[in-house]
Amino acid sequence: MIIARAWQAGNALVLACLSRSSPETFYPVLVRQVRDHLEVEHICPSRNECWHVREAARLYREWRWWEPVPERVVAVRRPVVLRPDWVEIPVPGTVPEEIEKVLSA
């Protein structure tokens, strides 16, 4: 499970998830809290629950560590198109992200 990059899109987290079978291919995944659940938007070739959904929910919870985040996750098949106004951030849970937390505290 490799997350290559991450962006902040308002209160949403966008992840570039590398394909396991083809490392030069990535799937953009957007996760955000919608009322009482997390909504994970992406298009994946897998018809079953894929690792992108689980990993996106886990990283969103880590990214928003200071607030309660619902456990329920709803996957939505919707394409995510990267936008230039999104702010690139360190991938949640990585060393640069932990350093940024300490420096901003």
N, CA and C of each residue as an Amber inpcrd file, in Angstrom:
protein
   315
   0.8360000  -1.1690000   0.0000000   0.0000000   0.0000000   0.0000000
   0.8810000   1.2320000   0.0000000   0.9910000   1.8380000  -1.1420000
   1.8710000   2.9950000  -1.2410000   1.0430000   4.2250000  -1.5830000
   1.1710000   5.2200000  -0.7340000   0.5490000   6.5150000  -0.9680000
   1.6760000   7.4470000  -1.3930000   1.6290000   7.8980000  -2.6270000
   2.7300000   8.6870000  -3.1710000   2.6770000  10.1500000  -2.7280000
   1.4840000  10.7350000  -2.7180000   1.3470000  12.1530000  -2.3910000
   0.0030000  12.3880000  -1.7330000  -0.1310000  13.5660000  -1.1090000
  -1.3840000  13.9320000  -0.4610000  -1.6400000  15.4230000  -0.6470000
  -2.9210000  15.7830000  -0.7140000  -3.3260000  17.1750000  -0.8450000
  -4.4710000  17.4570000   0.1190000  -4.5560000  18.6970000   0.5430000
  -5.6910000  19.1570000   1.3230000  -6.6020000  19.9270000   0.3840000
  -7.8730000  19.5450000   0.3700000  -8.8830000  20.2170000  -0.4480000
  -9.9830000  20.6720000   0.5010000  -9.7780000  21.8130000   1.1500000
 -10.7120000  22.2410000   2.1860000 -10.6180000  21.2820000   3.3610000
 -11.7360000  20.6710000   3.7420000 -11.7430000  19.6750000   4.8190000
 -11.5770000  18.2540000   4.3030000 -11.2770000  18.1150000   3.0340000
 -11.0870000  16.7890000   2.4410000  -9.5940000  16.4850000   2.2960000
  -9.2940000  15.2030000   2.3140000  -7.9290000  14.7190000   2.0850000
  -7.9330000  13.9800000   0.7550000  -6.9910000  14.3210000  -0.1100000
  -6.8610000  13.6690000  -1.4070000  -5.5370000  12.9220000  -1.4150000
  -5.5820000  11.6690000  -1.8370000  -4.3960000  10.8180000  -1.8390000
  -4.1170000  10.2860000  -3.2350000  -2.8540000  10.1820000  -3.5800000
  -2.4420000   9.5310000  -4.8180000  -1.9610000   8.1350000  -4.4290000
  -2.8070000   7.1340000  -4.6720000  -2.5000000   5.7460000  -4.3080000
  -1.9060000   5.0420000  -5.5160000  -0.7110000   4.5150000  -5.3540000
  -0.0760000   3.8040000  -6.4590000  -0.7190000   2.4510000  -6.6540000
  -0.8170000   2.0460000  -7.9220000  -1.3620000   0.7370000  -8.2590000
  -0.3700000  -0.3490000  -7.8630000  -0.8750000  -1.4380000  -7.3110000
   0.0030000  -2.5530000  -6.9350000   0.5470000  -3.2610000  -8.1660000
  -0.2790000  -3.3620000  -9.2060000   0.1290000  -4.1130000 -10.3890000
   0.9490000  -3.2800000 -11.3700000   0.7590000  -1.9680000 -11.3400000
   1.4540000  -1.0960000 -12.2760000   1.9120000   0.1580000 -11.5370000
   3.1360000   0.1540000 -10.9860000   3.5990000   1.2570000 -10.1260000
   3.6050000   2.6380000 -10.7680000   3.5620000   2.7290000 -12.0860000
   3.5290000   4.0530000 -12.7090000   2.1050000   4.6110000 -12.7960000
   1.1300000   3.8210000 -12.3720000  -0.2710000   4.2340000 -12.3850000
  -0.7140000   4.5730000 -10.9670000  -1.4590000   5.6650000 -10.8160000
  -1.9910000   5.9760000  -9.4900000  -3.4810000   6.2520000  -9.5750000
  -4.1420000   6.0230000  -8.4580000  -5.5760000   6.2850000  -8.3280000
  -5.7640000   7.4480000  -7.3650000  -6.3600000   8.5550000  -7.8250000
  -6.6610000   9.6220000  -6.8760000  -7.8750000   9.2360000  -6.0360000
  -7.7750000   9.4440000  -4.7480000  -8.8310000   9.0860000  -3.8020000
  -9.1040000  10.3070000  -2.9340000 -10.3750000  10.6670000  -2.7910000
 -10.7580000  11.8030000  -1.9630000 -11.5950000  11.2870000  -0.7990000
 -11.2470000  11.6970000   0.4050000 -12.0050000  11.2760000   1.5890000
 -12.3700000  12.5080000   2.4090000 -13.6280000  12.5350000   2.8560000
 -14.1150000  13.6600000   3.6610000 -15.2300000  13.1760000   4.5800000
 -15.4400000  13.9490000   5.6220000 -16.5220000  13.6260000   6.5420000
 -17.8070000  14.2560000   6.0120000 -18.8480000  13.4320000   5.9320000
 -20.1650000  13.8850000   5.5070000 -21.1450000  13.4660000   6.6000000
 -21.5700000  14.4300000   7.3970000 -22.4610000  14.1940000   8.5330000
 -21.9340000  13.0760000   9.4390000 -22.5280000  11.8920000   9.3760000
 -22.2210000  10.8120000  10.3200000 -21.3230000   9.7190000   9.7410000
 -20.6500000   9.9890000   8.6270000 -19.7840000   8.9680000   8.0290000
 -18.6570000   9.6180000   7.2240000 -17.6830000   8.7970000   6.8750000
 -16.6340000   9.2190000   5.9540000 -17.0420000   8.7780000   4.5580000
 -16.8770000   9.6640000   3.6050000 -17.1710000   9.3360000   2.2110000
 -15.8460000   9.2590000   1.4680000 -15.6160000   8.1470000   0.7970000
 -14.3800000   7.9360000   0.0410000 -14.7540000   7.8480000  -1.4310000
 -14.3040000   8.8310000  -2.2020000 -14.6000000   8.8870000  -3.6360000
 -13.3920000   8.4180000  -4.4250000 -13.6310000   7.5260000  -5.3740000
 -12.5840000   7.1120000  -6.3020000 -13.1470000   6.1420000  -7.3240000
 -12.3740000   5.8920000  -8.3480000 -12.6950000   4.8760000  -9.3420000
 -11.5820000   3.8450000  -9.2540000 -11.9750000   2.6180000  -9.0110000
 -10.9980000   1.5390000  -8.8790000 -11.4550000   0.3770000  -9.7450000
 -10.5330000  -0.3170000 -10.3830000 -10.9330000  -1.4610000 -11.2110000
 -11.5050000  -2.6170000 -10.3920000 -11.2230000  -2.6530000  -9.1120000
 -11.7270000  -3.7270000  -8.2580000 -13.2080000  -3.5180000  -7.9840000
 -14.0000000  -4.5470000  -8.1210000 -15.4350000  -4.4500000  -7.8330000
 -15.7170000  -4.7000000  -6.3480000 -14.7730000  -5.3100000  -5.6610000
 -14.9170000  -5.5530000  -4.2250000 -14.3330000  -4.3690000  -3.4740000
 -14.4420000  -4.4060000  -2.1520000 -13.8230000  -3.3300000  -1.3730000
 -12.3220000  -3.4020000  -1.5790000 -11.7500000  -2.3080000  -1.9970000
 -10.3130000  -2.3000000  -2.2720000  -9.5590000  -1.6730000  -1.1090000
  -8.2590000  -1.8170000  -1.1390000  -7.4190000  -1.2790000  -0.0710000
  -7.4320000   0.2380000  -0.0550000  -7.7330000   0.8740000  -1.1990000
  -7.7580000   2.3360000  -1.2510000  -8.7450000   2.9170000  -0.2460000
  -9.8970000   2.2960000  -0.1240000 -10.9490000   2.8000000   0.7770000
 -10.4930000   2.6920000   2.2300000  -9.9990000   1.5170000   2.6090000
  -9.5430000   1.3160000   3.9940000  -8.3790000   2.2480000   4.3410000
  -7.4270000   2.3520000   3.4450000  -6.2470000   3.1820000   3.7020000
  -6.6150000   4.6620000   3.7460000  -7.4950000   5.1070000   2.8620000
  -7.9170000   6.5100000   2.8590000  -8.6230000   6.8670000   4.1640000
  -9.4910000   5.9930000   4.6480000 -10.1960000   6.2460000   5.9090000
  -9.2040000   6.2930000   7.0720000  -8.2580000   5.3670000   7.0840000
  -7.2580000   5.3340000   8.1580000  -6.4220000   6.6160000   8.1610000
  -5.9700000   7.0380000   6.9860000  -5.1330000   8.2370000   6.8990000
  -5.9260000   9.5070000   7.2060000  -7.2050000   9.5260000   6.8360000
  -8.0270000  10.6860000   7.1840000  -8.1250000  10.8110000   8.7000000
  -8.3440000   9.6980000   9.3920000  -8.4270000   9.7280000  10.8560000
  -7.1090000  10.2060000  11.4690000  -6.0100000   9.7790000  10.8940000
  -4.7030000  10.2120000  11.3870000  -4.4820000  11.6950000  11.1080000
  -4.9190000  12.1420000   9.9390000  -4.7620000  13.5440000   9.5490000
  -5.5810000  14.4580000  10.4480000  -6.8140000  14.0440000  10.8000000
  -7.7110000  14.8320000  11.6560000  -7.6940000  14.2800000  13.0770000
  -6.5060000  13.9950000  13.6000000  -6.3260000  13.3070000  14.8740000
  -6.9610000  14.0270000  16.0540000  -7.1360000  15.3350000  15.9920000
  -7.6270000  16.1100000  17.1270000  -9.1530000  16.1490000  17.2260000
  -9.8750000  15.6060000  16.2340000 -11.3280000  15.6540000  16.2980000
 -11.9290000  14.2720000  16.1050000 -13.1300000  14.0530000  16.6630000
 -13.7610000  12.7380000  16.4790000 -14.1530000  12.5360000  15.0160000
 -13.8410000  11.3690000  14.5020000 -14.1570000  11.0320000  13.1100000
 -15.0200000   9.7730000  13.1330000 -16.1310000   9.7650000  12.3870000
 -17.0130000   8.5960000  12.3970000 -16.3140000   7.3270000  11.9150000
 -16.7520000   6.1960000  12.4290000 -16.2000000   4.8990000  12.0240000
 -16.7800000   4.4300000  10.6920000 -18.0290000   4.7840000  10.4390000
 -18.7040000   4.3050000   9.2210000 -18.0730000   4.9350000   7.9890000
 -17.7890000   4.0830000   6.9870000 -17.1560000   4.5300000   5.7440000
 -18.0480000   4.1250000   4.5750000 -18.3110000   5.0740000   3.6910000
 -19.1200000   4.8160000   2.5010000 -18.2480000   5.0810000   1.2710000
 -18.1030000   4.0640000   0.4340000 -17.3270000   4.2100000  -0.8020000
 -18.2610000   4.6700000  -1.9190000 -17.8080000   5.6540000  -2.6810000
 -18.5900000   6.2070000  -3.7790000 -17.7480000   6.1080000  -5.0390000
 -18.3010000   5.4620000  -6.0730000 -17.5910000   5.3770000  -7.3520000
 -17.7910000   6.6860000  -8.1040000 -16.8080000   7.5470000  -7.9810000
 -16.8530000   8.8550000  -8.6330000 -15.4160000   9.2420000  -8.9550000
 -15.1650000   9.7090000 -10.1760000 -13.7830000  10.0950000 -10.5040000
 -13.3340000  11.3140000  -9.7020000 -12.0810000  11.3120000  -9.3460000
 -11.4670000  12.4430000  -8.6530000 -10.4500000  13.0460000  -9.6160000
 -10.6350000  14.3120000  -9.9270000  -9.7360000  15.0160000 -10.8380000
  -8.9280000  16.0040000 -10.0030000  -7.6140000  15.8730000 -10.0560000
  -6.7420000  16.7590000  -9.2870000  -6.9180000  18.2060000  -9.7230000
  -6.8840000  19.1100000  -8.7500000  -7.0770000  20.5310000  -9.0310000
  -5.8650000  21.3300000  -8.5750000  -5.5230000  22.3860000  -9.3090000
  -4.3320000  23.1710000  -8.9540000  -4.4750000  23.9540000  -7.6550000
  -5.6940000  24.1870000  -7.1750000  -5.8590000  24.9610000  -5.9460000
  -5.7340000  24.1070000  -4.6810000  -5.6140000  22.7990000  -4.8220000
  -5.4100000  21.9480000  -3.6580000  -3.9760000  22.1380000  -3.1570000
  -3.8140000  22.0920000  -1.8480000  -2.5100000  22.3190000  -1.2280000
  -1.8470000  20.9720000  -0.9470000  -0.6470000  20.7800000  -1.4930000
   0.0590000  19.5310000  -1.2180000   0.5440000  19.5400000   0.2260000
   0.3310000  18.4160000   0.9050000   0.7320000  18.2560000   2.3000000
   1.5110000  16.9570000   2.4310000   2.2600000  16.7920000   3.5270000
   2.9250000  15.5050000   3.7400000   1.8770000  14.4070000   3.9120000
   2.1870000  13.2290000   3.4500000   1.2800000  12.0860000   3.6250000
   1.1180000  11.8470000   5.1250000  -0.1350000  11.8100000   5.6210000
  -0.3490000  11.5920000   7.0590000   0.3670000  10.3400000   7.5640000
   0.9830000  10.4760000   8.7360000   1.6850000   9.3460000   9.3430000
   3.1310000   9.2050000   8.9330000   3.6100000  10.0620000   8.0310000
   5.0060000   9.9870000   7.6220000   5.8390000  10.9000000   8.5120000
   7.1390000  10.7440000   8.4610000   8.0350000  11.5590000   9.2860000
   7.8340000  13.0570000   9.0220000   7.7780000  13.5250000   7.7540000
   7.5640000  14.9620000   7.5550000   6.2490000  15.4540000   8.1700000
   5.2170000  14.6400000   8.1420000   3.9390000  15.0390000   8.7100000
   4.0300000  15.1550000  10.2240000   4.7310000  14.2350000  10.8630000
   4.8940000  14.2830000  12.3280000   5.7070000  15.5090000  12.7360000
   6.7430000  15.8460000  11.9630000   7.5510000  17.0410000  12.2430000
   6.6990000  18.2930000  12.1100000   5.8580000  18.3320000  11.0800000
   4.9790000  19.4840000  10.8780000   4.0120000  19.6570000  12.0510000
   3.5020000  18.5630000  12.6050000   2.6100000  18.6290000  13.7740000
   3.3330000  19.2660000  14.9560000   4.5700000  18.8470000  15.2010000
   5.3410000  19.3640000  16.3240000   5.6380000  20.8560000  16.1410000
   6.0390000  21.2450000  14.9540000   6.3910000  22.6310000  14.6930000
   5.1870000  23.5660000  14.7660000   4.0060000  23.0670000  14.4130000
   2.8250000  23.9300000  14.4330000   2.1290000  23.9440000  15.7880000
   2.5810000  23.1250000  16.7330000   1.9340000  23.0680000  18.0530000
   2.3170000  24.2450000  18.9170000
